[in-house]
């Protein structure tokens, strides 16, 4: 649900500034697999690459295999690695190997004595990237009807192969790579969708997990209507207003309600990177998903979230200039995920609002019934508007055929292993809000949940080193130390609201 894409890109950019250790790919880097054309070279590190051949679907040899590519970045120490970090930046659909330099920047401290294992999930990057005929901008910026059509088109193109792309198959691939490399245990570091993915790994292969970091987190059995996300939008507006004193939180929420209602009846066309028609649903997408991503990465710089209260207040009074600029800023980021895999995994593995066994007319009836029953539970938005603003939820997968007999992660009852787990959320994040992080943390007997003030999706972005220090100490010791520093994370800049 969870894009994670914007977060990973910003995460890398911030790390490049704060770590100051890596200059990127360089011919002088040590690459022990130079014959593999996609194997990255990163200055100062040895990189070992390869792949593992996996059946696309067990029992269906007619569908062939997929080669799952990996790149292991060796630690800077002289001895064996103290452990192996296994990061995943979400999406679903974001590859890892092409982001090797960024991964090194993000884990620079830990690379002193830990290896970092990058694996492109099946269907992305060098691991058989799928193409189901849908463009990223087409899906992200299109109308709801266009998004539903895109999902149906993707399903038609993939056919039986769609069943190959599940969270369970992905983590089984990861474990096959681990086994090939002779790694006893890994330390998964999941970001956004990675926090949905890695607990499934822990359930299916508990003996392979030493500890786990989950940031920007949500559970497999999250609310399929995403009501906590709608509530988090209002909370974020109230918090940035209260902390900055640049606006009134209650007024900002009421302004959002007024603008959403107006756009429900009179959508606003905006000439952005790709022209986009902003109705209530599109506003919901941009506010809860795009505007709260990467917040806190540069606290002294204006962000779309920081400009939102003033833009909404002006729009209520008939001036849409600020709102138009907000739309442009939140739609200009390029897509980093494989959009085909994003749709496929979302539709295969997230809890639906209808029975998968039902025919389309019955699915539509069940969906409408669920949404109507939740009216009034979506903060400043109508139920229909907020649910239609979910790129990975609502009715977007209505025409997805599903997989016969498939057990989604939320249907699995296998207990989580007894391992140390650190769960982090940003208290301005509406993509994976605090409520979702707490829900996931509760599934582990030895978990610590930390809400980081003044950060969005994901809190690791804050540049002081507080959060990255907490993570590094946790990875090395399995305990949380120094978490009191989160109280010093500064508030973001907010544009003053004038009447």
ABEGO torsion letter per residue (X at the ends): XBAGAAAAAAAAAAAAAAAGABAEBBAABBBABAABAABBBBBGBBBBBEBBBBBABBGBAAAEBBBBBBBBBBBABABBBABBBBBBAEOBGBBAAAAAAAAAAAAAAAAAABBBBBBBBBGBEABGBBBAGBBAAAAAABBAAAAAAAAAAAAAAAEAAAAABBAAAAAAAAAAAAAAAGBABBBBBBBEAAAAAAAAAAAABAAABABBBBBGBBBAABBAAGAAAAAAAAAAAAAAAAAAGABBAAAAAAAAAAAAAAAAABBBBBBBABBBBBBAAAAAAAAAAAAABGBGABAABBBAAAAAAAAAAAAAAGBAAAAAAAAAAAAABBBABBAAAAAAAAAAABBBABBAABBAAAAAAAAAAAAAAABGAAEABBAAAAAAABAABEAAAAABAEBBGBBBAAABABBBBBBBBBBBBBAABAABBAAAAAAAAAABABBBBBBBBGBBOBAAABAAGAAAAAAAAAAAAGBBBGAAAAAABBBBBBBBBBX
